[in-house]
Amino acid sequence: VFQLSVPLNFLGSVYRELRQSLLDMETLFNLQKVNVSIKEKPNAPPLQLTKGGEIRFENVTFGYREDSPILKNLSFTIPAGKKVAIVGPSGCGKSTLLRLLFRSYDVQSGRILIDDQDIRDVQLESLRRAIGVVPQDTPLFNDTVEHNIRYGNLDAPHSQVIAAAKRAHIHEVIEGFADGYQTKVGERGLMISGGEKQRLAVSRVLLKDPPLLFFDEATSALDTHTEQALMANINSILREKARTSVFVAHRLRTIYDADLIIVLKEGRVVEQGSHRELMERAGLYAELWMAQEMLMQEDGPLKETKEEG
Ligand code: ATP
C-alpha cells in the first residue's frame, strides 16, 4: 500500500490551508511522521528535467529493516515520456519501489537517477513537485470535493478543477452530490465509494500535471467499463504531454499497452519487455496473463479476448 505519501508534497501548502482549519490535526501529524528520516543535502540544487524525465535504477537494494531486503540489486531504465508498468506477485515490492522514487525512504545501496541526477542530491521539494502519485489508498481531507481535488494545484481556477474531474470520469458523480463540488467528504463528510475516491485522486494528479506520474493500483476499485474509459483518458493525456508514467497494476489488461513492462519477483527483475515480447517469452508474465484471461472467461461473457497482435 502506498499510503500517505501523496500529500507530502503538498505539506507546504497544507500549512497555508491550515489557517482555514481545513485539515485534521491527526492527518497532518501522520504526514509529518513519514518524512523525518529523509534529509536534504545542504545547498542541494533543484531537480532539472533535462532529458524529459528518464528514471534509472542502478543496483538498488532496499528493505524496511537493514537485514531483510525487499528489493534486491534492481537495475532498469524507464525511458523519458514512456508508459511503464511494474507487475509481479503480491508483496514483491512494487509499491516500495514507488516510495523510493518519491524519497519516502532512501535506498540502502545503489542509486536512483532521474535525468542523471541522484535523487538524494537534489532539493527534496523539487523532486516531489515533479512527481504526482495516485496511491493505492488515497487520503481524503475533511473538506469539500473541490478542495480535495485542488490539493493538486492550489492556484487552479474552478474551471480547471472541473476539467480535471471530467477527465477522471467523476464530474457527473460530483454533480449528483447534494452540494456538488462544495459537498464535504472525508470522515466527517459524505462517505464516498472506493472507486469515487480513486477518481478524485486521479483528478488531483491531473490538476497537478507533473512531469512524472505514478499510479499504484489507481483504478482497482472501478468496474471494468469505467476503468477502461478512465485508462483511455489517462493514456491520451500521458501521450499528448509525453509524460513519464509508472503503473503498478494487478489487472494486466490495464497495462498491456505499456511501452515497457517490468516483471518483479521476490524483489528482483525477472523479465522486461513489451506485452508481445513477454508473451513470446512464455515466462512469468505470460503465465499471469493467461491465468487472468481464464478467470475472466469463467466470470462471464468476454467481449474482446483477442490478444494484442
Ligand atoms: P501488493 O501488490 O500486495 O500491493 P507490493 O508488491 O506493492 O504488494 P510492497 O507493498 O512494496 O509490495 O511490500 C513489499 C514487502 O514489504 C511486503 O512484504 C510488505 O509486507 C513489506 N512492507 C511494506 N511496507 C512496509 C513498511 N512500512 N514496513 C515494513 N514492511 C513493509
Residues whose N, C-alpha, C, O or C-beta is under 5 A from the ligand:
A	BS01	ATP	V1 Y64 I70 P89 S90 G91 C92 G93 K94 S95 T96
